[in-house]
Amino acid sequence: MKQTDTATDIIIIGAGAAGLLAGKLLTEQGLSVCLLEARNRTGGRINTLPYSEWNETAEGGAEFIHGKLKLTLELLKEAGLKKTKVGGEMWQVFGGSWQQDDDYLEKQNKVISKLKTLKEDISIAAFLSKEFAGDEHAEVRQSITSYVEGYYAGDVNLTSSKAFLAEWESEDEEQYRPVQGYQTLLDYLLDKIENGRGKLHLSTIVKQVNYLQNSVEIIDSNLQKYTATKAIITVPLGVWRAEEKDKASIQYHPALPQKMQAAFEMGFGSAIKILLRFKTPFWQQDDYKNKDIGFVFSDQNIGTWWTQNPLDSNLLTGWLAGPRAYELRYSADDIIFEQAIESLQHLFSVNKEKLSEALINWKVYNWTADPYALGAYSFSTLQSEAARKVMVQPVENTLFFAGEALYSGTETGTVEAAFISGKQVASQVLTTL
């Protein structure tokens, strides 16, 4: 194919939350921006599904606003969009018995007080072995391991104890969802870009980034060329770690060996999300109608489930994260779906055939198998803090870097983290012009 050239001020690789906010802020300053996105849609690991298919707001990727997060809420307000508070009770189901953990706060305080005594950072696995060894602490070890894996998509053998403590203590009990899904907010950002001097190119897989000071040439998989004075790379950590054979891998000339090494020193977790839409919400009937179910944590293969409480909804979401999700990265969707149905069968004592008959629609999102993500979201390792400093350092004041994994703070792995990183990189770029 003949190479052609498209020139602009700033090229942004990736039209997820970080790339879109950076693009909005830069176009507002009168700069021309070219957004290159490998997918046939914007959003990246945000994936609000078509309302026509699900008859309600459904998220294949990021779903929650984890507390009163300043930048996310500011952007929602600016866009004229609303949020709704997540409702319902949290339940634990082990050995078929439904219960609520009345001792949770006591256990949490015990773990937090021990974490605070650490002088040097160690992994969560090492911390549990040191402070909570023995059969009498088996429940605490299981609880913390499940939390690190299920909530942070982390690996206890790699997760930083000090970072875990900081993130845990900063958590807000209240969580929210954007009323019409995250995509409405991203559409607002894109409208602002396209109403300025910005242009989006979908289904554009970047393969090569050639750069000199104040000069960037980017070549996609169709040998199309794009040139600019500067570029912002917002790809997920999984793409940084991709092998050359992977669809999303990018080659840099000159090479960026320090950044590549840093990418492997940070944590990047796996997650599988299963969406099931039923004819009726069976979890509000029979023995479960008085339980006001919000979240269920269990010993099943697909162990975590949540409803859309307090909304009137027939959607049930299954969740598996961390090392167990990584083990299923090559599994077919129908195999994971079967595990989900079997898990529900045991949790709710519902006949498998009855569940299947009541099912209207289902979809599996295996984010580690996704060719343009190769993982779900970041978690903090013992090396993450130092590695992030390497990752965010501009190269020749020409290449700049952003994304949720490159954010430093207590909101690791969230859309808020991506937005903050996008805002910071836009400021970085503007100071060099």
HELIX and SHEET records of a PDB file:
HELIX    1   1 ALA A   17  THR A   27  1                                  11    
HELIX    2   2 TYR A   51  TRP A   54  1                                   4    
HELIX    3   3 LYS A   70  ALA A   79  1                                  10    
HELIX    4   4 TYR A  104  LEU A  115  1                                  12    
HELIX    5   5 ILE A  124  GLU A  131  1                                   8    
HELIX    6   6 ASP A  135  HIS A  137  5                                   3    
HELIX    7   7 ALA A  138  TYR A  152  1                                  15    
HELIX    8   8 SER A  161  SER A  170  1                                  10    
HELIX    9   9 TYR A  182  ASN A  195  1                                  14    
HELIX   10  10 LEU A  237  TRP A  240  1                                   4    
HELIX   11  11 PRO A  257  GLU A  265  1                                   9    
HELIX   12  12 PHE A  282  GLN A  284  5                                   3    
HELIX   13  13 ASP A  286  TYR A  288  5                                   3    
HELIX   14  14 PRO A  323  GLU A  327  1                                   5    
HELIX   15  15 ASP A  333  PHE A  348  1                                  16    
HELIX   16  16 LYS A  352  ALA A  358  1                                   7    
HELIX   17  17 SER A  384  VAL A  392  1                                   9    
HELIX   18  18 GLU A  404  LEU A  406  5                                   3    
HELIX   19  19 VAL A  415  THR A  431  1                                  17    
SHEET    1   A 7 GLY A 198  HIS A 201  0                                        
SHEET    2   A 7 VAL A  33  LEU A  36  1                                        
SHEET    3   A 7 ASP A   5  ILE A  13  1                                        
SHEET    4   A 7 LYS A 225  ILE A 233  1                                        
SHEET    5   A 7 SER A 215  ASP A 220 -1                                        
SHEET    6   A 7 VAL A 206  LEU A 212 -1                                        
SHEET    7   A 7 GLN A 251  HIS A 253  1                                        
SHEET    1   B 5 GLY A 198  HIS A 201  0                                        
SHEET    2   B 5 VAL A  33  LEU A  36  1                                        
SHEET    3   B 5 ASP A   5  ILE A  13  1                                        
SHEET    4   B 5 LYS A 225  ILE A 233  1                                        
SHEET    5   B 5 LEU A 399  PHE A 401  1                                        
SHEET    1   C 2 LYS A  83  LYS A  85  0                                        
SHEET    2   C 2 TYR A 176  PRO A 178 -1                                        
SHEET    1   D 7 SER A  97  GLN A  99  0                                        
SHEET    2   D 7 GLU A  89  PHE A  94 -1                                        
SHEET    3   D 7 ILE A 293  SER A 298  1                                        
SHEET    4   D 7 THR A 304  TRP A 306 -1                                        
SHEET    5   D 7 LEU A 315  ALA A 321 -1                                        
SHEET    6   D 7 ALA A 271  PHE A 278 -1                                        
SHEET    7   D 7 LEU A 359  ASN A 366 -1                                        
SHEET    1   E 2 GLY A 267  PHE A 268  0                                        
SHEET    2   E 2 SER A 378  PHE A 379 -1                                        
END                                                                             
